[in-house]
Amino acid sequence: MRPRDEVLRITRSVTLVCAMGAAILGAVYVGTERYQRVAQLASERGAITELLGLGAGAGVTEIRQSLDRGDPGRPGSAMVLYEARPLGEETATPRLIAFTLDGVPVPAMAAVDPRARKALVPLGRLFVARAANRTAGFVVEGVTRGYKNRIRFLVALSPAFEIAGVRVVEHEEDPGLGAEVATRVFEDQFMGRPAGGLASLEVTRDPMPEDWRGALLQLERTPGPQWRERNLGLLQRERSRPIYAVTGATISSRALTEGVRTTVAHFQRRWSLIGPHLEGVGAS
């Protein structure tokens, strides 16, 4: 066989192997991505249900927030787009709401140019729960910079805008140190605090009172409403006190606290705009 024919044979063989490999990897990716999405959806729904204490008949709506930077040559053309659809129903037609950065409503159709979709910058998600035709609470997704990398978390709020719970869902903090902010003992310190009081919320290095620590440890095996009723006095006492930092991880503790403060503040401003346009959202 001539050298040129040998090179062509090898080239065809390598191309065929690469094509088969790419096809297999593509199929594995598609299957894995679908599985990951299903698992993520189940995890999110479970977290929302637990944080807000929802019953079986509750409905949850996911609202995705995106920034459209607009046309650089047209000042004031940037806008924030909100897309609301039932949680998990990716193919459902979303309810669209848009505002300029100054909070002026924008006609929805002007914000849905398919050609601009790839240019949208994600701004996070929020979830609205309804039960018995009433708003049952909100869960807001937040991200903050920890000691090593970002910390992604969920903040649950009651209809009266009191914190119903905080859950860290992703982090890379050091085990035994910063990673302790992802434990119930730290996360549940935020429970019952009014959104309006977060601006002055501080983090202290003082040791956590043992009665408060013991009560927080009970939360993992006690239903939220029952726990709150049993520990009402402690909740009222602690809601005006600082957050107790994890020993040796003050930076991570302050990072999550600041993340919760910022996330709730942003949510309140956004909800004041979009809330009136989403009457009945999440109805079961």
TAKA-V767529 format. One line per field, one symbol per residue. phi: phi as a letter, one per 40 degrees, with the letter a starting at -180 (. if undefined). psi: psi as a letter, one per 20 degrees, with the letter a starting at -180 (. if undefined). burial: b if it has 9 or more other ideal C-beta (glycine too) atoms within 8 Angstrom, else e. Layout:
phi->???
psi->???
burial->???
//
This chain:
phi->.cdcccccccccccccccccccccccccccccccccccccccccccccccccgcccccbbbcbcbbbbcgcdcbdgccabbbbbaddgcccccccbbabcccgcdbddccbbcdccdcccbcbgbbbbbbafgbccibbbcbbbcccbacbbabbbbcdcgbccibbcbaabccdgbcccccccccdcccdgccdcccdbcbbbccccdcccccccccccbbdddcccccbdcccccccbbcccccdgacccccccccccdcccccccccccccdccbdgcgcc
psi->pqhghgghgggggggggggggggghgggggggggghggggghgghggggghilqahjqqpppoppqpoiaohinpjiqrpppopqppimhiqpqpppqqrijjpqppghijkohhigiiqopjrqqppqqplkqpirqpppqproahgaqpprpppqrhjlqpirpppiprkrppidhiiijqhhggihipipqhiihhjprpqiqqpphhgghghhihijpqgggghhhkgghghghijrrpoqppjlhggghggghgggggggggggghhghghikpjpjp.
burial->eeeeebeebeeeeeeeeeeeeeeeeeeeeeeeeeeeeeeebebbbebbbebbbbeeebbbbbbbbbbbebeeeeeeebbbbbbbbbbeeeeeeebbbbbbeeeeebebeebeeeeeeeebeeebbbbbbbbeeebbbbbbbbbbebbeebbbbbbbbbbebbbbbbbbeebebbeebbbbbbebbbbbbbbebbbebbeebebeeeeeeeebbebbbbbeebebeebbeebeebbeebbeeebbbbeebbbbbbbbbbbbbbbbbebbebbebbeeebeebbeb
//
